Amino acid sequence: MYERKPKQVLLSPLPMRDGVSASRTWLPKCGSYKNKAENYGHWETILDFLIERFPFMPKALFLERMERGDIVNQDGEPFREDSPYQAETYLFYYREVPDEPHIPFYEDILYDDEHLIVVDKPHFIPVTPTGRHVKESLLTRLKHRFQSETISPIHRLDRETAGVMLFSRDKEYRSAYQNLFQNREVEKTYEAIAPTSDHSFPLIHRSRMVKSEHTFFIMEEVGGEPNAETHIEVIETKGNLARYQLKPVSGKQHQLRVHMMSLGSPILNDPFYPELLPKDRCDDYSKPLQLLAKTIKFVDPFSNEIREFESARSLDF
């Protein structure tokens, strides 16, 4: 395992580019990484390290980025093909995804001030850069739109979910808003379209949720002390479908999706629950997950004013 990175604040020598902030990688001492390969962990050049550290990236791509000056040391000096390895320092680079797919949906800004940006997020857009999506993440779009590298998300919203999402203008403001979520001082209301149920509504569903032992991004319910709670009501019905209002008290990953599945009414077009669909079917833009973060309400920690925001989006019903 690579050595633990030292805790320090180090500003990137590379500026934000098209909303993408530079990433950084710690360069450990040679020999600190053990592997069956005899020479693994012994690097003569920076290029040697990059090739072993990122085996899925072709060598030609590293050379191209070096030629552009897009891979630098912590002092901002570009690395070249023959640059010697510099142990116990940081390497900075721009994360790029070749042929990154464009997501043809766009966010709306509901509100912004010196502390806060409130976004009406579309389906399919990840909040932060992940996997195949860097420039097409909501965070990158906002950094580019507001020309600010200090914007950061305050809470989570699944890529598949649409609706109200909060971002802080600066990291020094973020903790004050995050504390509201941690202390359960934020009222969140969601809407979902799912099959009708024989249960009597309104109801409160409580369960213990943990990460699946078999699939790392899937959650499941197990026995034990409940750690997740959702208040569920039916707003209206149409045939064998219903529009539900969901109010989570806790904020576990995929909580609403798992709780609705547990009631026998999985949310329409869910690519994970009750069945994990193949990856190529998760991006079917004609079938968005019918889950919407409809409203959010809280007392602003800076102004002490009541803030309430509502998504202008709607679900297919």
C-alpha positions in Angstrom: 0.0 0.0 0.0 1.2 3.5 -0.8 2.4 5.5 2.2 -0.1 7.8 3.9 -0.2 11.3 2.5 1.0 13.9 4.9 -1.7 16.3 6.2 -0.9 19.7 4.8 -2.6 22.5 2.8 -0.9 22.8 -0.6 -2.3 25.0 -3.3 -2.3 23.7 -6.8 0.2 25.3 -9.1 -2.1 24.6 -12.0 -5.1 26.9 -12.5 -8.7 25.7 -13.0 -9.3 24.9 -16.6 -12.9 24.8 -18.1 -14.2 24.2 -14.5 -11.8 21.3 -13.9 -9.5 21.7 -10.9 -6.1 20.0 -11.0 -5.8 16.7 -9.3 -2.8 15.7 -7.2 -0.9 12.4 -6.4 1.5 11.8 -3.6 4.9 10.4 -4.8 6.0 7.8 -2.1 9.5 6.6 -1.3 10.7 4.0 -3.8 10.2 0.5 -2.5 7.3 1.5 -0.3 4.8 -0.4 -2.4 5.1 -4.1 -2.3 4.0 -6.2 -5.2 4.8 -9.6 -6.7 6.6 -7.9 -9.5 10.2 -7.6 -8.3 10.8 -4.1 -9.5 7.5 -2.6 -8.5 7.9 0.4 -6.4 11.3 1.4 -7.8 10.9 4.2 -10.3 13.8 6.0 -12.1 11.5 8.6 -13.7 8.2 10.2 -13.2 7.0 8.5 -16.4 7.9 5.1 -14.9 5.8 5.9 -11.9 2.8 7.1 -13.9 2.8 4.0 -16.1 2.7 1.7 -13.0 0.4 3.9 -11.0 -2.1 4.2 -13.8 -1.8 0.9 -15.8 -5.0 1.5 -17.7 -3.6 4.7 -19.3 -1.5 4.3 -22.4 2.1 5.7 -22.3 1.5 7.9 -25.3 -1.2 9.8 -23.4 1.2 10.6 -20.6 3.8 11.8 -23.1 1.2 14.0 -24.8 0.2 15.6 -21.5 3.9 16.1 -20.6 4.5 17.8 -24.0 1.6 20.2 -23.2 3.0 20.9 -19.8 -0.1 19.5 -18.0 1.8 17.3 -15.5 3.9 19.4 -13.1 5.5 19.1 -9.7 4.3 21.0 -6.6 6.3 24.1 -7.7 4.6 24.2 -11.0 7.6 22.9 -13.0 6.5 20.6 -15.9 7.7 17.0 -16.0 9.3 15.7 -19.1 9.8 12.1 -20.4 13.2 11.8 -18.7 12.4 13.8 -15.5 13.8 11.9 -12.5 11.4 10.6 -9.9 10.9 13.0 -7.0 10.0 11.0 -3.9 7.8 12.5 -1.1 6.4 15.4 -3.1 3.2 16.0 -5.0 2.5 15.6 -8.7 -0.3 17.7 -10.2 -2.2 17.0 -13.3 -5.6 17.6 -15.1 -7.9 14.6 -15.0 -9.1 14.0 -18.6 -11.5 11.4 -19.9 -10.9 10.7 -23.6 -14.2 10.9 -25.5 -16.2 11.9 -22.4 -19.9 11.5 -23.2 -21.9 14.6 -23.3 -25.0 14.6 -21.0 -27.8 16.5 -22.8 -29.5 17.9 -19.8 -28.8 21.2 -18.0 -29.1 22.5 -14.5 -31.0 25.6 -13.4 -29.8 28.0 -10.7 -32.6 28.6 -8.2 -30.7 30.9 -5.9 -27.2 32.2 -5.2 -25.6 34.6 -2.7 -22.2 35.1 -1.2 -22.4 31.8 0.7 -24.7 29.5 -1.2 -25.7 28.2 -4.6 -28.9 26.3 -5.0 -29.3 24.2 -8.1 -32.2 22.4 -9.7 -30.3 19.3 -10.9 -31.4 17.1 -13.9 -31.3 13.4 -13.9 -28.2 11.5 -15.0 -25.6 14.2 -14.0 -23.2 13.2 -11.2 -22.6 15.8 -8.5 -18.9 15.4 -8.5 -16.4 14.1 -11.1 -16.5 10.3 -11.2 -15.8 7.5 -13.7 -16.4 8.7 -17.3 -17.7 12.1 -16.2 -15.4 14.9 -15.3 -16.4 18.0 -17.3 -20.0 16.8 -17.4 -20.3 16.7 -13.6 -22.5 19.3 -11.9 -19.6 20.6 -9.8 -17.4 21.2 -12.8 -20.2 22.9 -14.7 -20.8 25.2 -11.7 -17.1 26.0 -11.3 -16.9 26.9 -15.0 -20.2 28.9 -14.9 -19.2 31.0 -11.9 -15.5 31.0 -12.6 -14.8 29.9 -9.0 -12.6 27.0 -7.9 -13.8 27.1 -4.3 -17.4 25.9 -4.9 -18.1 22.5 -3.2 -21.2 20.3 -2.6 -22.9 20.5 0.8 -24.8 17.2 0.7 -25.3 14.2 -1.6 -27.7 13.5 -4.4 -27.4 10.4 -6.5 -26.5 10.8 -10.2 -29.9 9.2 -11.1 -31.9 11.6 -8.9 -33.1 15.0 -10.0 -34.0 18.1 -7.9 -32.7 20.6 -5.3 -29.0 20.5 -4.5 -27.0 22.9 -2.3 -23.4 24.0 -2.9 -21.3 26.3 -0.8 -19.4 29.2 -2.4 -16.3 28.6 -0.3 -15.1 25.7 1.9 -15.0 28.0 4.9 -18.8 28.3 4.7 -19.5 24.6 3.9 -19.2 23.2 7.4 -21.9 25.5 8.8 -24.4 24.2 6.3 -23.2 20.6 6.6 -23.8 20.8 10.4 -27.5 21.5 9.6 -27.7 18.1 7.8 -25.7 16.3 10.4 -28.0 17.7 13.2 -31.1 16.9 11.2 -32.1 20.5 11.0 -32.9 20.4 7.3 -36.4 19.4 6.0 -36.3 17.5 2.8 -39.2 16.4 0.7 -39.0 14.0 -2.3 -41.5 12.7 -4.8 -41.4 9.3 -6.4 -43.4 7.3 -8.9 -43.8 3.7 -8.0 -46.3 0.8 -8.1 -49.3 1.1 -5.7 -49.0 -0.7 -2.4 -51.3 -2.6 -0.1 -49.8 -0.8 2.9 -51.8 1.8 4.8 -50.5 5.3 4.4 -49.1 7.5 5.7 -46.5 5.2 7.3 -43.0 5.4 8.8 -40.5 2.9 7.6 -37.4 2.2 9.8 -34.6 -0.2 9.1 -30.9 -0.9 9.5 -29.1 -0.2 6.2 -25.5 -1.3 5.4 -23.4 -1.6 2.3 -23.8 -4.9 0.5 -21.0 -7.4 0.9 -21.4 -8.4 -2.7 -21.7 -5.2 -4.6 -19.9 -2.2 -3.2 -22.3 0.6 -4.3 -25.5 -1.3 -3.3 -27.2 -0.9 0.0 -29.2 -3.5 1.8 -31.4 -3.9 4.9 -30.3 -6.2 7.7 -31.5 -7.0 11.2 -30.5 -4.8 14.1 -31.0 -1.3 15.5 -32.6 0.9 12.8 -30.3 3.7 11.4 -32.6 4.9 8.6 -36.1 6.4 8.8 -38.5 7.6 6.1 -42.0 9.1 6.3 -44.1 8.0 3.3 -47.4 9.3 2.0 -49.4 8.7 -1.2 -50.2 12.0 -3.0 -52.3 10.5 -5.9 -52.8 7.3 -7.8 -53.2 6.5 -11.5 -53.9 2.9 -12.5 -51.3 0.7 -10.8 -48.9 3.6 -10.1 -48.8 6.2 -7.4 -47.1 9.4 -6.7 -45.4 9.2 -3.3 -44.2 11.9 -1.0 -41.0 10.8 0.9 -39.5 12.6 3.8 -36.2 11.1 5.0 -35.3 11.7 8.6 -31.8 10.2 8.2 -29.6 10.4 5.1 -28.3 7.0 4.3 -27.1 6.3 0.8 -29.9 5.1 -1.5 -32.2 5.2 1.5 -35.4 6.1 -0.3 -34.8 3.6 -3.1 -34.2 0.8 -0.7 -37.1 1.7 1.6 -39.5 1.8 -1.3 -38.3 -1.5 -2.6 -38.7 -3.0 0.9 -42.4 -2.0 0.8 -42.8 -3.9 -2.5 -43.0 -0.7 -4.6 -39.5 -0.1 -6.1 -39.2 3.4 -7.7 -39.9 3.3 -11.4 -36.8 3.0 -13.7 -34.4 2.3 -10.8 -31.3 0.7 -12.4 -30.1 -0.7 -9.0 -33.1 -1.9 -7.1 -34.6 -4.5 -7.0 -32.3 -5.7 -9.9 -28.9 -4.3 -10.9 -29.2 -3.6 -14.6 -26.2 -3.9 -17.0 -24.1 -0.7 -17.2 -25.3 0.1 -20.8 -28.9 0.3 -19.6 -28.2 2.7 -16.7 -27.8 5.5 -19.2 -31.1 5.1 -21.0 -32.1 8.8 -21.2 -35.6 7.9 -22.1 -36.1 6.2 -18.7 -34.9 8.5 -15.9 -35.3 7.3 -12.3 -38.6 8.6 -11.1 -37.2 10.2 -7.9 -37.1 14.0 -7.4 -35.7 16.0 -4.5 -38.7 18.4 -4.5 -38.2 20.8 -1.6 -35.6 21.7 1.0 -36.0 24.0 4.0 -33.7 25.2 6.7 -32.7 28.2 8.8 -29.6 29.8 7.2 -26.7 29.7 9.7 -25.4 33.1 8.5 -28.6 35.2 8.1 -30.8 33.2 10.5 -33.5 33.5 7.8 -35.7 30.6 6.8 -34.6 29.3 3.4 -37.0 27.2 1.3 -36.4 26.1 -2.2 -38.5 24.0 -4.6 -37.6 22.2 -7.8 -39.4 23.2 -10.9 -39.0 19.8 -12.4 -41.7 17.1 -12.4 -41.9 13.3 -12.8 -43.6 11.3 -15.6 -47.0 10.4 -14.2 
